[in-house]
Every structure is written in structure tokens, then in C-alpha cells.
Amino acid sequence: MYGDPVLRKRAKEIEKDQIDLKAFLQDMFDTMYAAHGIGLAAPQIGKGIRVFVVDGTTLEDIEDDMTGFRKVFINPEILEETGDAWAFEEGCLSIPNIREDVFRHENLTIRYCDEEWNLKEEKYNGMKARIIQHEYDHLDGKMFIDYLSPLKKRMLKGKLTNISKGDVDTEYRISAPLRK
């Protein structure tokens, strides 16, 4: 949850046999689905490693090309972000019940390893790019609220403090850093 130091640190790259990757990825997908998310980064489950998963197939009503957009990104590196920045209301499983407009570039090029450790370099646009950018930010210790104006952040301060204390209703189990 918001307030946990792991969410503000740059995650470290992992080596091929460092963890039981298959079990870890299954756990990440299960956790994401249980929380009705479309993306989850390892720091969000307390692991400071450069891994995230996405599944945007539930957004097919918003964007046509989301079919089959279920992927694993290991040690990703965004190589380029281009195009106009566009606003869309984002939320985050680590900051429940808060949603705000965030501006992000419409296109990106990313290099990463898939779950079989195959090196890939791919281009994404629209909602796919946004989901990737949001999750990638978690690996660099960044959260969507960092894109908000100082006034907006001040207005959310009380809600964020409550989240870090665990004083928030969610449909999923949370670990609050300031819970007594």
C-alpha cells in the first residue's frame, strides 16, 4: 500500500534462476485478478525486482486491440516515448479508491524479457502503452500521483495517510505500512 518504502525505491534487475519465476508470475497474476486489476508490478507485492504483469483484455470495450494483451515484462527498459500526451483517469491497487487524470505519451518502445527469458523489443500505443507506462513507473519508484499538481496532492493528503494506515475499504487483502 501507499507509504511502503518498497514503492519508492528503484527495483533491481533479476537473473534467470534467481527466483521460481513460474510460481512468482502465477502468484502475481492471481493477486492482480483477485483485486480486479489490469496490471501489477513486483514492488506492489513487496518485492523490489523489475517484473510486472499486465492483462488488458477486460478493456476490450474501450479499445479494440486489447484482445490477447496478457503479458509478462522482466527487466524492462523503455527506450522511447513519443506522441502527444493524453489524459486518462488512472487508479492503482496500491492507492485504492483514488482515481485522477494522468497525462502520458501515446506511444512507446520497450525492451524486456518474457517469461521464457526471450529478449523482445516492441512498440505499443494507446491504452496498452498507458498500462505499461503505469506499471513501469512502479519499477522506478514512481506512482501515478506523482504526476498530479501540488494542489491536487495536498487535497489527497488525508486519504493517502489513511491508506498507509490501512483505513481504506478494498475487496482485496492489503498490507498497510503504518497499521498499528
N, C-alpha and C positions, 0 to 999 in steps of 0.2 A: 504494500500500500504506500501511498504518498507519505513521504517522511522517512522511509527506509533508506539508509545511506547507499545501498547497492544500486538504487535507481539513479544516483547522481555520479557514479563512477564510470569511467570508460571500461567496458568489458574487455577481457583478454581473449586472444585467438586460442583455439583449441587444436590439439594434434589428433591425428586419426584414431588412435587407440586410447585416448585419454579417459573417455567415459564409455559406458554401454550406450552408444548412440541410439540404437533401435529402441530400447526401453525408454530412454530420456525423451526422444521425439514423440513416442506414443503417449507418454505422460503429458507432454506439452499440448498435443492435440486434444487429449481427453480433458485437460484443465480448461483449455480455450472453449471447447464445445460446452462444457458444464456451465461456463459463465456466459454463454451466448456471444462470444467474441468472434472477431474475424481475423485477429492477429494476436500473437503472444511472443514476447521476447524473453529470453532466459533470465535477465535481471528481474523481471516481474514475478518470477518464482524463486527469487533469492540466489540465483546462480549468475555470477559475474563473467559469463562467457559469451562469445559473439555468435549466437544462434538465435534465429527466430523462425516462427512458422506462421503461415497465412492460409486462410481459406475464405475467399470472397464469393464463393458460389451462391451464398444466400442473398447476394446483392444483384442477382441477375435481372431483377425488376428495375434497377436503377441504371445499369449499364449492360449492354448486350453481350460483350465479350468476356464475361466473368465465368463462363462455363469452364469447368476444369481448373480453375485458378486456386489450386491447393498445392502449396509448395513449402519446401524447407530451404532456408538460407543459412549456410555455415561460413563463418569468417567472411562476411560480405564486405564489399568496398564499393560505394557509389562513386562512379568515375565521372559522371557528368549529370547535371540537372539543367534543363533548358525549357524554353517556352514561357508563356505568360503564367504568372502566379494567379491561382484561382481559389476562392474561398469555399469552404465546405465545413459544416458543423461536425466536429470530431468529439469523440469521447474516448475514455481509456479505462480498462479494467482496474488499473492502479489508482484511478481517481474517479470512483463511482459517482453517478448521478450528477456529474458536471459535464456539460457539453457547450462548446464555443466554436465560433468560426475561426478557422486557421487557413492562412494563405500558403499554398505550396506550388512549386513548379509543376507544369503539366506533364513533363517528360523526364525520364531518367535512363541512364545506362548503369548497370550494376554487374560486378564480377563477384562470383561466390562459388562455393562447393555445394552440391546437392547431397542428399542423404547417403549416396553411394560414393561420395568424395570425388565426383566428376566436376572438373572446373568448368564453369559456364560464364559467358558474358552475354547479357540480354538487355533489350530495350523494353521499357514499359511506358504507358501513358495513362492519363485519366485516373480513374479510381484505383487501378492496380498500382500505379506509381505512388499515389497518395498512401495506400495501405503500407507499401514497402517503406516509404519515407518515414511514416509514423513509427513503425517497428524498428527501423534502422536507428532512429534518434535514440531509442532506449539503449542501444548498444554504446552510444556515445555519452550517456548520462543526461540526456535531454528529454523533456516531456512536452506535450502539446501546449501546456500552459505557459511555457517559456516564450511562445510566440505572441502572447497577449500583451496588451498595453499595460503600463504600470497602474493605471486607474482600475482596469478590469481585474488585475491581480490583487489589488487592495480590496476590491469588493468581494473576492472569493476567499480571502484570508481565513475567515472564521470557518467556512465549510472545509477548507483544506486542513485546518487544525483538527477539526472533528474527525475527518477521515483518518488522519495519522493516529488519533486516539482510539479508533475503532468505532466511533459513534456515527455509524452510517449503516443504512439498510442495503443489503445486497442479497442476491439469490445464490451467491457462492461464498465459500469459506474464505476468510481473509486472515492475514497476519498483520496486525497493526503495530507499528514500531513504538508508539507511545502508550499502548494499552497497559493499564496497571493491573 
